[in-house]
Amino acid sequence: MNDDRKKLEEKVVLEDKPKKKKTNIGALVKSILAAAIGVQSNKNRERDFEEGNPLAFIIGGFVFTALFIATIATIVGFVLRTNS
């Protein structure tokens, strides 16, 4: 009987813990873009640290950086080609 009570108490304790929400892809992209240009609000930054997966933000940051560099390189190449 005592074991059953312990199991029930453990189950109640586990059910009372708040579940960690996952950041959806739209919020992830929005946070990465806002952080990249330096306009992220403190509220969103705190939400990202509490709910977000750090690996997703790291990978997203690298992808954004690569796309940004490729875009700038393409624009510079286009400008230099048309002025020559």
Backbone hydrogen bonds, N-H to C=O, Kabsch-Sander energy under -0.5 kcal/mol:
donor,donor_aa,acceptor,acceptor_aa,energy
5,R,1,M,-1.8
6,K,2,N,-2.0
7,K,3,D,-2.3
8,L,4,D,-2.3
9,E,5,R,-2.5
10,E,6,K,-2.6
11,K,7,K,-2.2
12,V,8,L,-2.2
13,V,9,E,-2.3
14,L,10,E,-2.4
15,E,11,K,-2.1
16,D,12,V,-1.4
17,K,13,V,-0.7
17,K,14,L,-0.5
28,L,24,N,-2.2
29,V,25,I,-2.5
30,K,26,G,-2.4
31,S,27,A,-2.4
32,I,28,L,-2.3
33,L,29,V,-2.7
34,A,30,K,-2.4
35,A,31,S,-2.4
36,A,32,I,-2.1
37,I,33,L,-1.7
38,G,34,A,-0.7
39,V,34,A,-2.4
40,Q,34,A,-0.7
45,R,41,S,-2.3
46,E,42,N,-2.5
47,R,43,K,-2.1
48,D,44,N,-2.5
49,F,45,R,-2.1
50,E,46,E,-2.0
51,E,47,R,-3.0
52,G,47,R,-0.6
52,G,48,D,-1.6
56,A,53,N,-0.6
57,F,53,N,-1.5
58,I,54,P,-2.3
59,I,55,L,-2.7
60,G,56,A,-2.4
61,G,57,F,-2.3
62,F,58,I,-2.1
63,V,59,I,-2.6
64,F,60,G,-2.7
65,T,61,G,-2.4
66,A,62,F,-2.5
67,L,63,V,-2.5
68,F,64,F,-2.7
69,I,65,T,-2.5
70,A,66,A,-2.4
71,T,67,L,-2.3
72,I,68,F,-2.4
73,A,69,I,-2.6
74,T,70,A,-2.2
75,I,71,T,-2.5
76,V,72,I,-2.7
77,G,73,A,-2.5
78,F,74,T,-2.3
79,V,75,I,-2.5
80,L,76,V,-2.7
81,R,77,G,-2.0
82,T,78,F,-2.0
83,N,79,V,-1.4
84,S,81,R,-0.6
